[in-house]
Amino acid sequence: MKDIAVLVKASLNPEIVRQGSDGRFDIDYTPLKISDIDRNALEEAARLKGLLGGKVYAISVLSWGPVRARDKDVKLAVQEALAKAADEAYLIEEEEILPTDQAIVASAIAALMKSKGLRPAIVLAGEASVDESTSQVPARVAAKLGYSFVGHVNKIIEVKGDKVVVERDVEEYTEILEVPLPLVISVTQSINEPKPPTLIQIRMASKKPLHVLSAKDIGFTSRPARSIEEMKVVTTSRKQLIIEEANVEKAVEKLLELLHKEGVLR
């Protein structure tokens, strides 16, 4: 039997962006959602649990504050993880580390796992979050824990003894790698097709343990190295120019003239 941990992030929802009158991105009031590729990691955790036995832990760090406004969103993300694959979940909510950066998140996850005695054989994560897409956290967690790491995996072929065989695409070719346990794996969206949890799974999730912890609870004292001064929403507008010309050649000439005037063509 081998335990599995899945890293879950409640990311800023790019589909519901809150914007102020001055065009600024209102971070505090943009809702959070479970990061899309985390669903692929959870799906893979459910599959591996059936093969390996053991427990599945969901681990999450609240990355966007304030805590009072984000508590419901992040817990919904963790509840989805519990419904889909996890037997138990750990959530770090700490105002002092908000907004987090990738180094802080990885350090907090490692501190939590060490303080709670969690030593899963495999840690799964999405290759990137939908809000920042840095692909840093899984590798940083592996470094903090002393685990092996392999990223951008699109297939876990088999687990044999103390090694895992994985497949990943690297530009123009495919790699087949044999990597020793314990291991952190970041997965791509092509690894599987996530299925939504069933009604029974959703009901059962509310009965599973969810541990909400502060930085003090896990002996974590670091502070984020970054501060966000300003974020703006990128907007585009069409010129809506209409070329009224029946002759195709003349219409093309007018189009080229307009493109040249706009600096698109030189």
ChimeraX attribute file (.defattr): number of C-alpha atoms within 10 A of each C-alpha:
attribute: neighborCount
match mode: 1-to-1
recipient: residues
	/A:1	10
	/A:2	16
	/A:3	19
	/A:4	27
	/A:5	26
	/A:6	29
	/A:7	24
	/A:8	30
	/A:9	29
	/A:10	27
	/A:11	23
	/A:12	24
	/A:13	16
	/A:14	13
	/A:15	9
	/A:16	12
	/A:17	15
	/A:18	17
	/A:19	16
	/A:20	11
	/A:21	6
	/A:22	8
	/A:23	13
	/A:24	14
	/A:25	18
	/A:26	15
	/A:27	20
	/A:28	15
	/A:29	16
	/A:30	19
	/A:31	21
	/A:32	26
	/A:33	22
	/A:34	24
	/A:35	20
	/A:36	18
	/A:37	24
	/A:38	29
	/A:39	25
	/A:40	25
	/A:41	30
	/A:42	29
	/A:43	22
	/A:44	22
	/A:45	27
	/A:46	17
	/A:47	12
	/A:48	21
	/A:49	19
	/A:50	9
	/A:51	13
	/A:52	13
	/A:53	13
	/A:54	16
	/A:55	17
	/A:56	26
	/A:57	24
	/A:58	27
	/A:59	24
	/A:60	25
	/A:61	26
	/A:62	27
	/A:63	26
	/A:64	25
	/A:65	20
	/A:66	18
	/A:67	17
	/A:68	9
	/A:69	13
	/A:70	20
	/A:71	14
	/A:72	12
	/A:73	18
	/A:74	28
	/A:75	19
	/A:76	15
	/A:77	21
	/A:78	27
	/A:79	23
	/A:80	23
	/A:81	31
	/A:82	27
	/A:83	24
	/A:84	23
	/A:85	26
	/A:86	26
	/A:87	19
	/A:88	21
	/A:89	22
	/A:90	21
	/A:91	21
	/A:92	22
	/A:93	24
	/A:94	21
	/A:95	17
	/A:96	16
	/A:97	22
	/A:98	19
	/A:99	20
	/A:100	22
	/A:101	19
	/A:102	19
	/A:103	16
	/A:104	22
	/A:105	24
	/A:106	23
	/A:107	19
	/A:108	24
	/A:109	25
	/A:110	21
	/A:111	21
	/A:112	24
	/A:113	18
	/A:114	14
	/A:115	13
	/A:116	11
	/A:117	9
	/A:118	14
	/A:119	15
	/A:120	20
	/A:121	19
	/A:122	23
	/A:123	27
	/A:124	23
	/A:125	31
	/A:126	30
	/A:127	25
	/A:128	23
	/A:129	22
	/A:130	20
	/A:131	15
	/A:132	11
	/A:133	11
	/A:134	11
	/A:135	17
	/A:136	18
	/A:137	25
	/A:138	26
	/A:139	20
	/A:140	22
	/A:141	25
	/A:142	20
	/A:143	16
	/A:144	15
	/A:145	19
	/A:146	13
	/A:147	18
	/A:148	17
	/A:149	21
	/A:150	19
	/A:151	20
	/A:152	22
	/A:153	23
	/A:154	18
	/A:155	18
	/A:156	18
	/A:157	13
	/A:158	13
	/A:159	17
	/A:160	11
	/A:161	8
	/A:162	11
	/A:163	16
	/A:164	18
	/A:165	15
	/A:166	21
	/A:167	19
	/A:168	20
	/A:169	14
	/A:170	10
	/A:171	6
	/A:172	5
	/A:173	7
	/A:174	11
	/A:175	11
	/A:176	14
	/A:177	16
	/A:178	16
	/A:179	18
	/A:180	17
	/A:181	18
	/A:182	21
	/A:183	22
	/A:184	29
	/A:185	25
	/A:186	27
	/A:187	27
	/A:188	22
	/A:189	19
	/A:190	12
	/A:191	19
	/A:192	15
	/A:193	11
	/A:194	17
	/A:195	11
	/A:196	13
	/A:197	17
	/A:198	11
	/A:199	10
	/A:200	9
	/A:201	15
	/A:202	17
	/A:203	13
	/A:204	15
	/A:205	23
	/A:206	13
	/A:207	12
	/A:208	15
	/A:209	13
	/A:210	20
	/A:211	12
	/A:212	15
	/A:213	15
	/A:214	17
	/A:215	18
	/A:216	9
	/A:217	13
	/A:218	18
	/A:219	13
	/A:220	17
	/A:221	11
	/A:222	13
	/A:223	14
	/A:224	15
	/A:225	12
	/A:226	10
	/A:227	10
	/A:228	7
	/A:229	5
	/A:230	9
	/A:231	12
	/A:232	13
	/A:233	14
	/A:234	8
	/A:235	6
	/A:236	6
	/A:237	5
	/A:238	5
	/A:239	6
	/A:240	6
	/A:241	8
	/A:242	7
	/A:243	12
	/A:244	9
	/A:245	11
	/A:246	8
	/A:247	8
	/A:248	9
	/A:249	10
	/A:250	13
	/A:251	14
	/A:252	13
	/A:253	11
	/A:254	15
	/A:255	15
	/A:256	15
	/A:257	13
	/A:258	15
	/A:259	13
	/A:260	12
	/A:261	11
	/A:262	10
	/A:263	9
	/A:264	9
	/A:265	10
	/A:266	8
